Amino acid sequence: MREPVAEFEPVLLANVGKENSHTLAAYEAAGGYRALKQALREKTPGDILNLVRASNLRGRGGAGFPTGLKWSFLPEGHPGPIYLCVNADESEPGTFCNRVLMEDDPHQVLEGTILSSYATRASVAYIYLRYEYTKSLRRLERAIAECRAAGYLGRNILGSAFSLEITIHRGAGAYICGEETGLIESLEGRRAWPRIKPPFPAVEGLFRKPTVVNNVETLACVAHIVARGADWFKSMGTPADPHNPRDPGSYGPKLYEVSGHVNRPGVYEAPLGLPCRELIDGFAGGVWKGRKAKAVVPGGLSTGLLRGDELDTKLDFDGPICAGCLGLGTAGTIVLDESYPIIDFLYNSCRFFAHESCGQCTPCREGTQWALELVSRIKAGRGRLRDLDLLAEIGATIGIIPGTTICGLADGAAWPIKTAINKFRDELEETIKRTNPTGYGQVEPPPALTDRPACIAANR
Amino acid sequence: MPATQTILTDDLREAIRAHFPKYPTRRAVVLPALHLVEERLGCVPPPAVVEIAGLLDLHPAEVQDVLSFYGFFKQDKPRGRVRVWVCRSLSCACRGGEDLLEYLCERLAVRPGETTEDGAVSLEFAECLGACDLAPAMLAGDELIGNLTREKIDAFVAGLRRGPGSPESAE
C-alpha cells in the first residue's frame, strides 16, 4: 500500500480517533479555542469576514458557494437579530463526515460556529440536527454546556462585547430540510417547503431576519482559517483558473467519504482535488473482493455516476462537472463493483428521491414518482427500450437547471438518471431485452404495473 | 371525557414551555413539542395536536400540517418501546441492507411501519442514516448498529426477549 498524499497533515480529522476527543479538555490541549480567544481580542467581525473571503472557502454542503461572499450579502448596520443556522441535517446518501465531526470533535464545530457568528454578527445560532444523529446530539449538548461553563458561549464571551446562544433543533427525518430555505421553514415550525429566491436568506431568512446557513464542515474550516490564515488555506487544493476571473478555485482540506464496495469504508482527509482513484485505491484499500469498479458516485447520490474508466477525475468542485456529473456535492463517494446492476442503482436512486420530494413543485413530485414507476416496471421485467427515452426526458426537464422547480432536489434526482442512461445505456438496453424478450420493442403505452381492471373490480 | 381531562400532562406542558425562550415565535416550538409528546406518549394522537396548538397559539390544522409533512409521527396508536430503522439507501443496499431489512421483518413478523404484537418494537426503513461507513446499518432507539449481519439481528431480537429493557440496556 502506498502512502497517499504523504506531505499532507490532516487538520479537520486531527483529533478524531483520539481518546476523549469530544471533550473540552482534549480540544483545548490540542490548541482548541486559541483562535477564538485571539480573534475576540485582536480582530473585528469585518476582519474575519475578509479573512474568510480571502481564503476562497467554498461551502462543503453540496453547492460549493463561496462562504465569504454569502456572508457579505448580509445587510450592513442591521439592528439585529441576525441568525446563523448550522446545517447538520446531513442526509445525502453516501455522506457522513458531519456525523464524524460532531461525534468525535464537537468543539471544532462549535469554535467554527462561534467564530462565524462573530463574523456575521449573529446573536443566536441554531444547529439543525437530523433526528437520527443521536450520538451527535449527546456530544453537542455536552460540548455546549462545557462552552457555557468556560465562557465561550453566553453573554459577553471572554469579556468581549460579543454574546451568543446556541440552540440545537432536531429534525424529523426529511431530506429536504438540508436545503437551506427548507431548513429555515422547518425551524420556523412550518412544513419544510423551500422558498423562492430572492430574497436570499442573508436578506430575509429565519424569522424574516438576515440569516446565514452554513454546513458543519464549512464552519469547521472557518476555525482553521482563523487559526492559520487564508494563505495556509490557499496553499492546498486546485487553484482558480487564471483565465476565468469568476472561478473561486477549490482550496483547502476536504473530508472525503467512501462507502459501498470498498475494503475500508470511512472518512478521509486530503486537499481538494484528490483523484477519485487515489481515494478508492490509496485510502479505502481498493474495491472489495479483488473486483473492479463499474461505477462510482463521486459526491453523494444526487451527483450521478462516473464510469469505471473515469476514475482519474479530480474530486474538486469542477472535476465531477467535467465528467458529466452534477458536481462535487458532499464528496460522499459510493463505489459500485462490476457485479452490481445499474438498474438496481437507478431503482434505489429513483426510490430515494420519490420518497424525499417535498411535494411542493409538480415537476419534481410527479417526475420523481414517474421515474420510479418506469424503473420499477423495468425491474419487473416489463421494460421497453423506449422507457429509457422517457426517463431521459424526465431527467432533462425537472430541476432548477431547466427552470421547473424551486430547489435543487429535482436536479439531484435527475443527475443519477441522466448519467446512468448516458454512460450505461448498453447495459440498461441489455437488461431490458433480457428481462422482457417479447415486449422490449413496444412503443405503445403499456398497461400500468398494477392491474387496473382488477383494481377497479376489487374496489366496487 | 370530562372537559378538564387532557392528554398532555402538566409535566409535558412544562417541558414544552421550556422551549419558548429559545425562539422568537411560539410556532418554532411545533417540532420540539411534537418530539416531546412522541417521546412520552409514543404517538401524537389528534387531541394532543389540538392541545399543542392551544399552547402555541396556533390553529390545530397548522400543527397537523407540520406533523403530517414528516413521516415521523404516528397518530393512531403508540409505537413500540424501541423504534428501529434499517437503512435501505444505496451504500447499505449495495452491501445487503435490503435483505437484512427483510430478514428482520421475518424475525419480528411485521412489515416496515408496523409494531410487534407485544409492543416491543416498531420497525421502519430509513433513507440514509448517515452511517455509510458502517453499512449496512440500523438504528435501534439511540443505538447505531453498524456492519449489520443476520447474526447481529438475531442477537438484537434475542435481547428484546431477555426482558423489559430496551436493547440499549444490553450496551
Contacts between the chains, C-beta under 8 A, distances in Angstrom:
chain1	res1	chain2	res2	distance
A	81	B	24	7.6
A	90	B	130	5.3
A	91	B	127	7.4
A	91	B	128	5.8
A	91	B	130	6.8
A	92	B	128	7.1
A	93	B	89	4.2
A	93	B	90	5.0
A	93	B	91	6.4
A	93	B	127	7.4
A	93	B	128	4.2
A	93	B	132	7.3
A	94	B	90	6.7
A	94	B	91	5.6
A	94	B	128	7.6
A	94	B	132	5.5
A	95	B	128	7.6
A	95	B	130	6.6
A	95	B	132	7.3
A	96	B	130	4.6
A	96	B	131	6.1
A	96	B	132	5.4
A	96	B	133	5.8
A	98	B	130	7.7
A	99	B	130	5.0
A	99	B	131	7.3
A	130	B	130	6.9
A	131	B	35	7.9
A	131	B	72	7.0
A	132	B	85	7.0
A	132	B	126	7.0
A	132	B	129	5.3
A	132	B	130	6.5
A	132	B	139	5.7
A	133	B	130	6.6
A	134	B	139	7.4
A	134	B	141	7.9
A	134	B	142	4.2
A	134	B	143	7.9
A	134	B	144	7.4
A	135	B	142	7.5
A	135	B	144	6.9
A	165	B	22	7.8
A	167	B	22	4.6
A	167	B	23	7.8
A	169	B	31	7.1
A	169	B	32	7.3
A	170	B	31	7.1
A	170	B	32	7.4
A	170	B	35	6.1
A	171	B	31	7.7
A	172	B	31	6.2
A	172	B	34	7.3
A	172	B	35	7.3
A	172	B	70	3.9
A	172	B	72	4.0
A	172	B	73	7.2
A	173	B	70	5.9
A	173	B	71	6.2
A	173	B	72	4.7
A	173	B	126	7.7
A	174	B	69	7.1
A	174	B	70	5.4
A	174	B	71	7.7
A	174	B	72	8.0
A	175	B	127	6.6
A	175	B	128	7.9
A	186	B	31	6.9
A	187	B	28	6.3
A	187	B	31	8.0
A	188	B	25	7.0
A	188	B	27	6.2
A	188	B	28	5.5
A	189	B	25	7.2
A	189	B	27	3.8
A	189	B	28	4.7
A	189	B	29	6.7
A	189	B	30	3.7
A	189	B	31	6.4
A	189	B	56	7.8
A	189	B	66	6.2
A	190	B	27	7.4
A	190	B	65	7.7
A	190	B	66	6.4
A	191	B	65	6.0
A	191	B	66	5.8
A	191	B	69	3.8
A	192	B	69	6.6
A	207	B	23	8.0
A	207	B	24	5.3
A	207	B	25	6.3
A	207	B	28	7.7
A	257	B	132	6.6
A	257	B	133	7.0
A	258	B	133	7.9
A	259	B	91	3.9
A	259	B	132	3.5
A	259	B	133	5.9
A	259	B	135	5.7
A	260	B	90	7.2
A	260	B	91	5.4
A	260	B	94	5.4
A	260	B	95	7.3
A	260	B	132	7.7
A	260	B	135	7.6
A	261	B	94	6.4
A	261	B	95	7.5
A	265	B	91	7.8
A	265	B	132	6.7
A	265	B	133	4.5
A	265	B	134	7.6
A	265	B	135	6.7
A	266	B	133	4.9
A	267	B	133	6.5
A	297	B	90	7.2
A	301	B	89	7.3
A	301	B	90	5.8
A	301	B	128	7.9
A	332	B	132	7.1
A	334	B	90	5.6
A	334	B	91	5.4
A	334	B	94	7.4
A	334	B	132	7.3
A	336	B	94	6.1
A	340	B	94	6.0
A	344	B	93	7.7
A	344	B	94	7.8
A	345	B	90	7.0
A	348	B	88	7.8
A	348	B	89	6.9
A	348	B	90	4.9
A	348	B	93	5.3
A	348	B	94	8.0
A	349	B	90	6.9
A	352	B	89	5.9
A	352	B	90	7.6
A	352	B	127	5.7
A	352	B	128	7.6
A	355	B	127	5.9
A	356	B	127	6.3
A	358	B	69	7.8
